[in-house]
């Protein structure tokens, strides 16, 4: 185990536990487990700063990865807060609440908040290991390449979210499929950007080659987005609710941006 890793991991795990327990208590009072989604991005900001304060690595790299993670996490949490404000609990959690009845608050502590906390700890490993070791004592190619990859991903995610929010704000688009801007080339530019920027954070951590062992972090994020809680859940819902979405699926790449296909009629 690299020097200091145990302290960094303990600080990260402790901050996640406190955040998730407090968020869970608030969700019980509000009867709204959806707030866990808003806290998701902020949790990584908390981990980044807990690791920053605990790790003893090269200051320039510590600042770089902490600020990159903070910009992403804060933007995401603020965006979700305003997007979800006043809409009530998400349908996924309402379904769980109906299933478990009075036991849902306690069960959600493990199945919702505990699970997301565990995933947060696993995925945040590049943020943790990048805070260790003073060598190399300068920013190197991995830092610059990783930051450039992060910028591409951050751009896709933030621009995609902005375009979708503007589209939904126009009453004339009610019930229509968003297929403009970045959404013309991928059905999920925000998810694609999320995945790419985490690969960028992983590359920043490769300033120390031993950190290649945490490659499971961007892999886990990409799998979650494409196979578990991202694309599959959203598209199953949109296909049922949105006329023309099946045609959109046929013509537009699911994840990686590609030129739209011509669909024969």
Residue pairs with C-beta under 8 A, 6 or more apart in sequence:
2 129
2 132
2 133
2 210
3 56
3 132
3 133
4 54
4 55
4 56
4 132
5 128
5 129
5 132
7 54
7 55
8 50
8 51
8 54
8 55
8 128
8 129
8 131
8 132
9 128
11 50
11 51
11 53
11 54
12 47
12 50
12 51
12 121
12 124
12 127
12 128
13 121
14 50
15 46
15 47
15 50
16 43
16 46
16 47
16 117
16 120
16 121
17 117
19 39
19 42
19 43
19 46
19 117
20 36
20 39
20 43
20 113
20 114
20 116
20 117
21 109
21 113
23 35
23 36
23 39
23 113
24 36
24 108
24 109
24 112
24 113
26 35
27 33
27 34
27 35
27 36
27 105
27 108
27 113
28 105
31 89
32 88
32 89
32 93
33 89
33 90
33 93
33 96
33 97
33 108
33 112
33 113
34 84
34 88
34 89
34 90
34 93
36 112
36 113
36 116
37 80
37 84
37 90
38 77
38 80
38 81
38 84
39 77
40 76
40 77
40 80
40 116
40 120
41 72
41 73
41 74
41 75
41 76
41 77
41 80
42 73
42 74
42 77
43 73
43 116
43 117
43 120
44 69
44 72
44 73
44 120
44 123
44 124
44 127
45 69
45 70
45 73
45 74
45 77
47 69
47 120
47 121
47 124
47 127
47 128
48 65
48 66
48 69
48 70
48 73
48 124
48 127
49 66
49 70
51 66
51 124
51 127
51 128
51 130
51 131
52 62
52 63
52 66
52 131
54 131
55 62
55 128
55 131
55 132
56 131
56 132
56 133
56 134
57 130
57 131
57 132
57 133
57 134
58 133
58 134
58 135
58 136
58 137
58 138
58 207
60 138
60 139
60 143
61 130
61 131
61 139
61 143
61 204
61 207
62 130
62 131
64 139
64 143
64 147
64 204
65 126
65 127
65 130
65 131
65 201
65 204
65 205
66 127
66 131
68 147
68 150
68 197
68 200
68 201
68 204
69 127
69 201
71 154
72 150
72 154
72 157
72 197
75 154
75 158
76 157
79 161
79 165
83 165
84 90
89 97
91 237
92 233
93 108
93 112
96 104
96 107
96 108
96 111
96 112
97 104
100 107
100 108
119 220
119 224
122 216
122 217
122 220
123 198
123 217
123 220
123 221
124 217
125 214
125 216
125 217
126 198
126 201
126 202
126 204
126 205
126 211
126 214
126 217
126 218
127 201
127 205
129 205
129 208
129 211
129 214
130 201
130 204
130 205
130 207
130 211
132 208
133 208
135 208
136 207
136 208
139 207
140 207
142 203
142 204
142 205
142 206
142 207
143 204
143 207
145 203
146 200
146 201
146 202
146 203
146 204
146 205
146 206
147 200
147 204
148 200
149 196
149 197
149 199
149 200
149 203
150 196
150 197
150 200
150 201
150 204
151 200
152 193
152 196
152 197
152 200
153 192
153 193
153 194
153 195
153 196
153 197
153 198
153 199
153 200
154 193
154 197
155 193
156 182
156 189
156 190
156 192
156 193
156 196
156 257
157 189
157 190
157 191
157 192
157 193
157 194
157 197
158 193
159 181
159 182
159 189
159 193
160 181
160 182
160 183
160 188
160 189
160 190
160 192
160 193
161 190
163 178
163 180
163 181
163 182
163 183
163 189
164 178
164 183
164 190
167 173
167 178
167 180
168 178
175 242
175 243
176 242
176 244
177 242
177 243
177 244
177 245
177 248
179 248
179 252
182 189
182 257
183 189
183 252
184 252
184 260
185 252
185 253
185 257
185 258
185 259
185 260
186 192
186 252
186 253
186 254
186 255
186 256
186 257
186 258
187 231
187 235
187 248
187 249
187 252
187 253
187 254
187 255
188 225
188 230
188 231
188 234
188 254
188 255
189 257
191 225
191 226
191 230
191 231
191 255
192 255
192 256
192 257
194 221
194 225
195 218
195 221
195 222
195 225
195 226
195 255
198 217
198 218
198 221
198 222
199 218
199 222
201 217
201 218
202 214
202 215
202 217
202 218
205 211
205 214
206 212
224 230
225 231
225 255
226 254
226 255
231 254
231 255
235 245
235 249
235 254
238 245
239 245
239 246
239 249
247 263
250 261
250 263
251 260
251 261
251 262
251 263
252 260
252 261
253 260
